[in-house]
Amino acid sequence: MSLLDEIKAKASARNKTIVLCEGEDKRVIEAAAQITKEKIAKIVLIGNQSECKKIAPEVDLAGVTLIDPLTSDKTAGYAKLLYEARKVKGMTEEQAEEQAKDRTMFGALMLKAGDVDGYVSGACHSTANTLRPGLQVVKTAPGINTVSSCFIMIAPQKHEYNPDGVAVFADCAINIEPTAEQLADIAVTSAKTAKAIAGIEPRVAMLSFSTKGSGNDDKFTQTVPKVQKAVELAKAAAPELALDGEFQFDAAVAPAVGQLKAPGSKVAGHANVFVFPNINAGNIGYKIAQRFGGYMAIGPVCQGFAKPLNDLSRGCSVEDIVATVAVTALQAE
């Protein structure tokens, strides 16, 4: 069984309810039907019957719950919830009533209210439009101030440097130039993702072009001291976590190099969760692994929210949506 099949099977066993916010998109409608048929999760689809039938007349939505914010009896209550969350930012009750009718906001409010276990959107909306409602009403998890992303990287075959056959790369999609504090948050949440979704015991490497002070860029971008500070902060926040750095990539994955450059480290040479110093490194790194190494990349998986909330690529396939829903179900408490 592949890791993706394992993720789907685990999601099915949890029987969570996930809201898909884009009933106006054929791919989302098809995914809702497939997820329901395969019993991966229970689906709430934001849309209406006539719209879905017009867009995808061949799709059987039996078992899918359809909700239209324009006619739902829950909209007024969600508007009050939104107003309470945003009145300190100057939102009026009238503005809340209007915004609660927006499909992505409605989905986020369903999640906030506890009426669903997870939220997935982004097939036909930008990342900003997808994540903004989450940041405004769902907010971040206790002790975490940073929403970030990671990719679950599945190897084409097991390798001496990746005996688990899977790794986690973060942050490759959201935080452009994270601070030390943000990198620490990314490390802690990525470790949780590795355990909950990839099913591996996390060993976290904080990456750099330097290993344990071998390089120095104090006069330029100062990434080395930033990563070093992030290591300290992450260890303080999660002392039980196997985490170390700063490491060059070879020191993180090759036992001989890790022992040479960071003797005594429990992570050096054995890492399976990799925290990149910025989005340039992370995005380039995961795409190199994908194209040169043949890795399958699941994600980006959003992390750091108080409740599971994930963003799709606007170029996503039906299978991508199905996989994202399964991942979201595994993130739910």
C-alpha positions as a LaTeX table, in Angstrom:
\begin{tabular}{lrrr}
\hline
Residue & $x$ (\AA) & $y$ (\AA) & $z$ (\AA) \\
\hline
Met1 & 0.00 & 0.00 & 0.00 \\
Ser2 & 1.36 & 3.43 & $-0.96$ \\
Leu3 & 1.66 & 6.23 & 1.60 \\
Leu4 & $-1.19$ & 8.09 & $-0.13$ \\
Asp5 & $-3.39$ & 4.99 & 0.12 \\
Glu6 & $-2.44$ & 4.71 & 3.80 \\
Ile7 & $-3.40$ & 8.36 & 4.34 \\
Lys8 & $-6.78$ & 7.76 & 2.71 \\
Ala9 & $-7.37$ & 4.63 & 4.77 \\
Lys10 & $-6.49$ & 6.40 & 8.02 \\
Ala11 & $-8.74$ & 9.32 & 7.07 \\
Ser12 & $-11.61$ & 6.93 & 6.35 \\
Ala13 & $-11.24$ & 5.36 & 9.79 \\
Arg14 & $-11.50$ & 8.79 & 11.45 \\
Asn15 & $-14.83$ & 9.64 & 9.73 \\
Lys16 & $-14.27$ & 13.41 & 9.83 \\
Thr17 & $-16.43$ & 16.08 & 8.17 \\
Ile18 & $-14.64$ & 18.41 & 5.75 \\
Val19 & $-16.09$ & 21.47 & 4.03 \\
Leu20 & $-15.25$ & 22.10 & 0.37 \\
Cys21 & $-15.97$ & 25.77 & $-0.30$ \\
Glu22 & $-16.12$ & 25.85 & $-4.10$ \\
Gly23 & $-19.28$ & 24.21 & $-5.37$ \\
Glu24 & $-18.92$ & 26.33 & $-8.51$ \\
Asp25 & $-15.90$ & 24.29 & $-9.67$ \\
Lys26 & $-16.43$ & 21.01 & $-11.54$ \\
Arg27 & $-13.27$ & 19.43 & $-10.11$ \\
Val28 & $-14.46$ & 20.13 & $-6.57$ \\
Ile29 & $-17.90$ & 18.66 & $-7.30$ \\
Glu30 & $-16.31$ & 15.52 & $-8.76$ \\
Ala31 & $-13.94$ & 15.24 & $-5.79$ \\
Ala32 & $-16.84$ & 15.62 & $-3.33$ \\
Ala33 & $-18.61$ & 12.70 & $-4.96$ \\
Gln34 & $-15.47$ & 10.53 & $-5.08$ \\
Ile35 & $-14.54$ & 11.23 & $-1.44$ \\
Thr36 & $-18.06$ & 10.36 & $-0.35$ \\
Lys37 & $-18.16$ & 7.19 & $-2.45$ \\
Glu38 & $-14.80$ & 6.03 & $-1.09$ \\
Lys39 & $-15.85$ & 7.05 & 2.46 \\
Ile40 & $-12.64$ & 9.03 & 2.99 \\
Ala41 & $-14.59$ & 11.76 & 4.81 \\
Lys42 & $-18.05$ & 13.22 & 5.10 \\
Ile43 & $-18.34$ & 16.22 & 2.79 \\
Val44 & $-20.15$ & 19.53 & 3.12 \\
Leu45 & $-20.09$ & 21.25 & $-0.27$ \\
Ile46 & $-20.83$ & 24.97 & $-0.37$ \\
Gly47 & $-23.04$ & 25.46 & $-3.39$ \\
Asn48 & $-26.56$ & 24.61 & $-4.48$ \\
Gln49 & $-28.25$ & 21.75 & $-6.29$ \\
Ser50 & $-29.13$ & 23.58 & $-9.50$ \\
Glu51 & $-25.65$ & 25.08 & $-9.84$ \\
Cys52 & $-23.92$ & 21.73 & $-9.35$ \\
Lys53 & $-26.24$ & 19.97 & $-11.79$ \\
Lys54 & $-25.54$ & 22.61 & $-14.41$ \\
Ile55 & $-21.76$ & 22.42 & $-13.97$ \\
Ala56 & $-21.44$ & 18.64 & $-13.54$ \\
Pro57 & $-24.73$ & 16.98 & $-14.62$ \\
Glu58 & $-23.19$ & 13.51 & $-14.65$ \\
Val59 & $-22.01$ & 13.61 & $-11.02$ \\
Asp60 & $-24.05$ & 11.85 & $-8.34$ \\
Leu61 & $-23.88$ & 13.88 & $-5.13$ \\
Ala62 & $-25.81$ & 11.38 & $-3.00$ \\
Gly63 & $-24.45$ & 11.56 & 0.54 \\
Val64 & $-22.90$ & 15.02 & 0.04 \\
Thr65 & $-24.40$ & 17.83 & 2.15 \\
Leu66 & $-25.01$ & 20.93 & 0.03 \\
Ile67 & $-25.24$ & 24.32 & 1.76 \\
Asp68 & $-25.85$ & 27.70 & 0.13 \\
Pro69 & $-24.85$ & 30.68 & 2.33 \\
Leu70 & $-27.49$ & 32.82 & 0.60 \\
Thr71 & $-30.32$ & 30.60 & 1.85 \\
Ser72 & $-28.88$ & 28.72 & 4.84 \\
Asp73 & $-30.48$ & 29.22 & 8.26 \\
Lys74 & $-26.95$ & 29.15 & 9.72 \\
Thr75 & $-25.77$ & 32.30 & 7.96 \\
Ala76 & $-27.17$ & 34.73 & 10.55 \\
Gly77 & $-25.47$ & 32.88 & 13.40 \\
Tyr78 & $-22.19$ & 32.76 & 11.52 \\
Ala79 & $-22.45$ & 36.51 & 10.87 \\
Lys80 & $-22.67$ & 37.09 & 14.64 \\
Leu81 & $-19.64$ & 34.84 & 15.14 \\
Leu82 & $-17.73$ & 36.84 & 12.52 \\
Tyr83 & $-18.73$ & 40.15 & 14.07 \\
Glu84 & $-17.50$ & 39.06 & 17.52 \\
Ala85 & $-14.19$ & 37.95 & 16.00 \\
Arg86 & $-13.63$ & 41.11 & 13.97 \\
Lys87 & $-15.33$ & 43.99 & 15.80 \\
Val88 & $-12.05$ & 44.96 & 17.43 \\
Lys89 & $-10.75$ & 45.50 & 13.89 \\
Gly90 & $-13.64$ & 47.85 & 13.14 \\
Met91 & $-16.03$ & 45.46 & 11.42 \\
Thr92 & $-19.71$ & 46.47 & 11.67 \\
Glu93 & $-22.61$ & 44.04 & 12.06 \\
Glu94 & $-23.77$ & 44.92 & 8.53 \\
Gln95 & $-20.34$ & 44.13 & 7.10 \\
Ala96 & $-20.29$ & 40.82 & 8.99 \\
Glu97 & $-23.70$ & 39.89 & 7.61 \\
Glu98 & $-22.47$ & 40.54 & 4.08 \\
Gln99 & $-19.09$ & 38.80 & 4.46 \\
Ala100 & $-20.66$ & 35.72 & 6.04 \\
Lys101 & $-22.33$ & 35.04 & 2.67 \\
Asp102 & $-18.95$ & 34.68 & 0.97 \\
Arg103 & $-18.29$ & 30.98 & 0.41 \\
Thr104 & $-14.73$ & 30.84 & 1.71 \\
Met105 & $-15.64$ & 32.90 & 4.77 \\
Phe106 & $-18.74$ & 30.77 & 5.34 \\
Gly107 & $-16.55$ & 27.65 & 5.28 \\
Ala108 & $-14.11$ & 29.16 & 7.75 \\
Leu109 & $-17.00$ & 30.10 & 10.04 \\
Met110 & $-18.34$ & 26.54 & 9.85 \\
Leu111 & $-14.90$ & 25.38 & 11.01 \\
Lys112 & $-14.74$ & 28.00 & 13.76 \\
Ala113 & $-18.20$ & 27.00 & 15.01 \\
Gly114 & $-17.23$ & 23.33 & 15.14 \\
Asp115 & $-19.80$ & 22.30 & 12.53 \\
Val116 & $-17.04$ & 20.72 & 10.41 \\
Asp117 & $-13.63$ & 19.27 & 11.28 \\
Gly118 & $-11.62$ & 20.78 & 8.42 \\
Tyr119 & $-11.72$ & 23.23 & 5.51 \\
Val120 & $-10.36$ & 22.95 & 1.96 \\
Ser121 & $-10.52$ & 25.68 & $-0.69$ \\
Gly122 & $-8.37$ & 27.31 & $-3.37$ \\
Ala123 & $-9.27$ & 25.43 & $-6.57$ \\
Cys124 & $-10.59$ & 28.66 & $-8.08$ \\
His125 & $-9.51$ & 31.22 & $-5.47$ \\
Ser126 & $-6.09$ & 32.69 & $-4.67$ \\
Thr127 & $-4.09$ & 31.59 & $-1.65$ \\
Ala128 & $-4.75$ & 34.98 & $-0.06$ \\
Asn129 & $-8.52$ & 34.61 & $-0.49$ \\
Thr130 & $-8.36$ & 31.07 & 0.87 \\
Leu131 & $-6.20$ & 31.68 & 3.93 \\
Arg132 & $-7.42$ & 35.14 & 4.93 \\
Pro133 & $-10.71$ & 33.88 & 6.44 \\
Gly134 & $-8.74$ & 31.31 & 8.42 \\
Leu135 & $-6.38$ & 33.94 & 9.79 \\
Gln136 & $-9.31$ & 36.21 & 10.65 \\
Val137 & $-11.61$ & 33.76 & 12.43 \\
Val138 & $-9.91$ & 30.39 & 12.99 \\
Lys139 & $-6.55$ & 31.93 & 13.97 \\
Thr140 & $-3.41$ & 30.11 & 15.06 \\
Ala141 & $-2.99$ & 27.18 & 17.44 \\
Pro142 & $-2.07$ & 27.86 & 21.10 \\
Gly143 & 1.62 & 28.67 & 21.42 \\
Ile144 & 2.02 & 29.12 & 17.65 \\
Asn145 & 2.12 & 32.52 & 15.98 \\
Thr146 & 2.99 & 31.43 & 12.45 \\
Val147 & 0.90 & 29.81 & 9.74 \\
Ser148 & 3.21 & 27.91 & 7.42 \\
Ser149 & 3.25 & 25.11 & 4.88 \\
Cys150 & 5.09 & 21.91 & 4.18 \\
Phe151 & 5.26 & 19.24 & 1.52 \\
Ile152 & 5.10 & 15.53 & 2.24 \\
Met153 & 7.82 & 14.18 & $-0.06$ \\
Ile154 & 7.37 & 10.53 & $-1.03$ \\
Ala155 & 10.43 & 8.77 & $-2.43$ \\
Pro156 & 10.16 & 6.65 & $-5.61$ \\
Gln157 & 12.01 & 3.95 & $-3.67$ \\
Lys158 & 13.76 & 3.72 & $-0.32$ \\
His159 & 17.27 & 5.14 & $-0.29$ \\
Glu160 & 20.22 & 4.97 & 2.09 \\
Tyr161 & 19.71 & 8.65 & 2.91 \\
Asn162 & 15.95 & 8.28 & 3.31 \\
Pro163 & 15.19 & 4.87 & 4.85 \\
Asp164 & 11.68 & 6.01 & 5.82 \\
Gly165 & 10.82 & 6.52 & 2.15 \\
Val166 & 9.21 & 9.85 & 3.05 \\
Ala167 & 10.36 & 13.27 & 4.24 \\
Val168 & 8.85 & 16.63 & 5.13 \\
Phe169 & 10.07 & 19.91 & 3.57 \\
Ala170 & 9.07 & 23.29 & 5.07 \\
Asp171 & 8.28 & 26.12 & 4.43 \\
Cys172 & 8.11 & 26.05 & 0.65 \\
Ala173 & 5.00 & 28.13 & $-0.07$ \\
Ile174 & 3.95 & 30.75 & 2.48 \\
Asn175 & 6.65 & 32.56 & 4.49 \\
Ile176 & 9.08 & 34.33 & 2.18 \\
Glu177 & 11.82 & 35.34 & 4.63 \\
Pro178 & 10.84 & 33.94 & 8.03 \\
Thr179 & 12.31 & 35.31 & 11.24 \\
Ala180 & 14.03 & 33.07 & 13.78 \\
Glu181 & 10.78 & 32.98 & 15.76 \\
Gln182 & 8.82 & 31.96 & 12.68 \\
Leu183 & 11.38 & 29.29 & 11.76 \\
Ala184 & 11.01 & 27.84 & 15.26 \\
Asp185 & 7.22 & 27.69 & 14.83 \\
Ile186 & 7.65 & 26.09 & 11.41 \\
Ala187 & 9.95 & 23.43 & 12.90 \\
Val188 & 7.55 & 22.50 & 15.71 \\
Thr189 & 4.46 & 22.35 & 13.49 \\
Ser190 & 6.29 & 20.45 & 10.74 \\
Ala191 & 7.27 & 17.79 & 13.26 \\
Lys192 & 3.61 & 17.39 & 14.21 \\
Thr193 & 2.66 & 17.10 & 10.54 \\
Ala194 & 5.36 & 14.47 & 10.00 \\
Lys195 & 3.96 & 12.35 & 12.79 \\
Ala196 & 0.25 & 12.83 & 12.08 \\
Ile197 & 0.30 & 12.56 & 8.29 \\
Ala198 & 3.55 & 10.99 & 7.10 \\
Gly199 & 3.53 & 8.52 & 9.99 \\
Ile200 & 7.21 & 8.99 & 10.83 \\
Glu201 & 8.99 & 9.83 & 14.07 \\
Pro202 & 10.31 & 13.33 & 13.31 \\
Arg203 & 14.01 & 14.17 & 13.33 \\
Val204 & 14.16 & 17.85 & 12.44 \\
Ala205 & 17.11 & 19.52 & 10.70 \\
Met206 & 17.30 & 23.31 & 10.52 \\
Leu207 & 19.06 & 23.88 & 7.21 \\
Ser208 & 21.66 & 26.41 & 6.13 \\
Phe209 & 24.76 & 26.68 & 3.93 \\
Ser210 & 26.63 & 26.32 & 7.24 \\
Thr211 & 27.00 & 23.43 & 9.70 \\
Lys212 & 27.49 & 24.31 & 13.36 \\
Gly213 & 29.15 & 27.64 & 12.61 \\
Ser214 & 31.26 & 26.54 & 9.63 \\
Gly215 & 29.91 & 29.43 & 7.56 \\
Asn216 & 29.21 & 33.03 & 8.43 \\
Asp217 & 27.18 & 35.70 & 6.63 \\
Asp218 & 26.95 & 38.29 & 9.42 \\
Lys219 & 27.99 & 41.09 & 7.05 \\
Phe220 & 25.42 & 40.14 & 4.42 \\
Thr221 & 22.05 & 38.39 & 4.87 \\
Gln222 & 22.66 & 37.05 & 8.40 \\
Thr223 & 20.82 & 33.79 & 7.74 \\
Val224 & 23.27 & 31.68 & 9.77 \\
Pro225 & 22.71 & 33.48 & 13.10 \\
Lys226 & 18.97 & 33.52 & 12.32 \\
Val227 & 18.88 & 29.74 & 11.93 \\
Gln228 & 21.05 & 29.28 & 15.02 \\
Lys229 & 18.61 & 31.37 & 17.06 \\
Ala230 & 15.69 & 29.41 & 15.59 \\
Val231 & 17.29 & 26.17 & 16.81 \\
Glu232 & 17.49 & 27.56 & 20.35 \\
Leu233 & 13.88 & 28.77 & 20.28 \\
Ala234 & 12.52 & 25.52 & 18.86 \\
Lys235 & 14.38 & 23.44 & 21.44 \\
Ala236 & 12.99 & 25.62 & 24.22 \\
Ala237 & 9.45 & 25.35 & 22.83 \\
Ala238 & 9.60 & 21.57 & 22.27 \\
Pro239 & 12.45 & 20.09 & 24.35 \\
Glu240 & 11.22 & 16.55 & 23.71 \\
Leu241 & 11.67 & 16.96 & 19.95 \\
Ala242 & 14.67 & 15.50 & 18.11 \\
Leu243 & 15.84 & 18.74 & 16.50 \\
Asp244 & 19.22 & 20.21 & 15.70 \\
Gly245 & 21.13 & 22.54 & 13.39 \\
Glu246 & 22.24 & 24.55 & 11.71 \\
Phe247 & 23.11 & 21.90 & 9.10 \\
Gln248 & 24.09 & 21.77 & 5.48 \\
Phe249 & 21.90 & 19.26 & 3.69 \\
Asp250 & 24.59 & 16.61 & 3.43 \\
Ala251 & 25.30 & 16.85 & 7.15 \\
Ala252 & 21.59 & 16.41 & 7.79 \\
Val253 & 21.12 & 13.22 & 5.70 \\
Ala254 & 24.48 & 11.44 & 5.29 \\
Pro255 & 25.57 & 9.63 & 8.50 \\
Ala256 & 29.30 & 9.86 & 7.70 \\
Val257 & 29.11 & 13.58 & 6.94 \\
Gly258 & 26.88 & 14.23 & 9.94 \\
Gln259 & 29.31 & 12.47 & 12.28 \\
Leu260 & 32.23 & 14.42 & 10.80 \\
Lys261 & 30.63 & 17.86 & 10.88 \\
Ala262 & 28.37 & 17.53 & 13.94 \\
Pro263 & 29.74 & 14.75 & 16.16 \\
Gly264 & 27.38 & 13.74 & 18.93 \\
Ser265 & 24.24 & 15.09 & 17.27 \\
Lys266 & 21.28 & 12.67 & 17.33 \\
Val267 & 19.80 & 14.33 & 14.24 \\
Ala268 & 22.85 & 14.86 & 12.00 \\
Gly269 & 22.92 & 12.24 & 9.24 \\
His270 & 19.44 & 10.94 & 10.10 \\
Ala271 & 17.02 & 13.84 & 9.52 \\
Asn272 & 13.62 & 13.32 & 7.90 \\
Val273 & 12.07 & 16.78 & 8.48 \\
Phe274 & 13.88 & 19.67 & 6.79 \\
Val275 & 13.25 & 23.32 & 7.66 \\
Phe276 & 14.67 & 25.64 & 4.99 \\
Pro277 & 15.92 & 29.13 & 5.93 \\
Asn278 & 13.61 & 30.88 & 3.45 \\
Ile279 & 11.09 & 30.26 & 0.67 \\
Asn280 & 13.76 & 30.53 & $-2.05$ \\
Ala281 & 15.63 & 27.55 & $-0.66$ \\
Gly282 & 12.49 & 25.60 & 0.22 \\
Asn283 & 10.69 & 26.02 & $-3.08$ \\
Ile284 & 13.80 & 25.28 & $-5.12$ \\
Gly285 & 14.65 & 22.31 & $-2.89$ \\
Tyr286 & 11.33 & 20.52 & $-3.16$ \\
Lys287 & 11.16 & 21.03 & $-6.92$ \\
Ile288 & 14.68 & 19.62 & $-7.36$ \\
Ala289 & 13.66 & 16.55 & $-5.35$ \\
Gln290 & 10.49 & 16.27 & $-7.44$ \\
Arg291 & 12.07 & 16.66 & $-10.89$ \\
Phe292 & 15.56 & 15.21 & $-10.45$ \\
Gly293 & 14.81 & 12.74 & $-7.67$ \\
Gly294 & 11.39 & 11.52 & $-8.77$ \\
Tyr295 & 9.75 & 12.35 & $-5.45$ \\
Met296 & 5.98 & 12.79 & $-5.25$ \\
Ala297 & 5.09 & 16.04 & $-3.45$ \\
Ile298 & 1.83 & 16.13 & $-1.46$ \\
Gly299 & 0.91 & 19.66 & $-0.51$ \\
Pro300 & 1.38 & 22.37 & 0.32 \\
Val301 & $-0.08$ & 21.27 & 3.65 \\
Cys302 & $-1.00$ & 24.25 & 5.80 \\
Gln303 & $-0.02$ & 24.10 & 9.46 \\
Gly304 & $-0.21$ & 26.34 & 12.48 \\
Phe305 & $-3.96$ & 27.02 & 12.38 \\
Ala306 & $-6.05$ & 26.22 & 15.45 \\
Lys307 & $-8.10$ & 23.89 & 13.24 \\
Pro308 & $-7.24$ & 22.18 & 9.92 \\
Leu309 & $-7.43$ & 24.52 & 6.95 \\
Asn310 & $-5.79$ & 23.78 & 3.59 \\
Asp311 & $-5.23$ & 25.62 & 0.33 \\
Leu312 & $-5.42$ & 23.97 & $-3.10$ \\
Ser313 & $-3.47$ & 24.96 & $-6.18$ \\
Arg314 & $-5.66$ & 26.52 & $-8.86$ \\
Gly315 & $-4.15$ & 23.96 & $-11.22$ \\
Cys316 & $-5.18$ & 21.05 & $-8.99$ \\
Ser317 & $-6.69$ & 17.81 & $-10.26$ \\
Val318 & $-9.59$ & 15.89 & $-8.75$ \\
Glu319 & $-7.08$ & 13.47 & $-7.21$ \\
Asp320 & $-5.16$ & 16.40 & $-5.67$ \\
Ile321 & $-8.39$ & 17.56 & $-3.98$ \\
Val322 & $-9.13$ & 14.04 & $-2.73$ \\
Ala323 & $-5.61$ & 13.77 & $-1.29$ \\
Thr324 & $-5.85$ & 17.19 & 0.36 \\
Val325 & $-9.15$ & 16.28 & 2.01 \\
Ala326 & $-7.60$ & 13.06 & 3.35 \\
Val327 & $-4.65$ & 15.00 & 4.76 \\
Thr328 & $-6.99$ & 17.56 & 6.31 \\
Ala329 & $-8.96$ & 14.78 & 8.01 \\
Leu330 & $-5.75$ & 13.47 & 9.59 \\
Gln331 & $-4.92$ & 16.93 & 10.93 \\
Ala332 & $-8.25$ & 17.14 & 12.79 \\
Glu333 & $-8.36$ & 16.43 & 16.51 \\
\hline
\end{tabular}
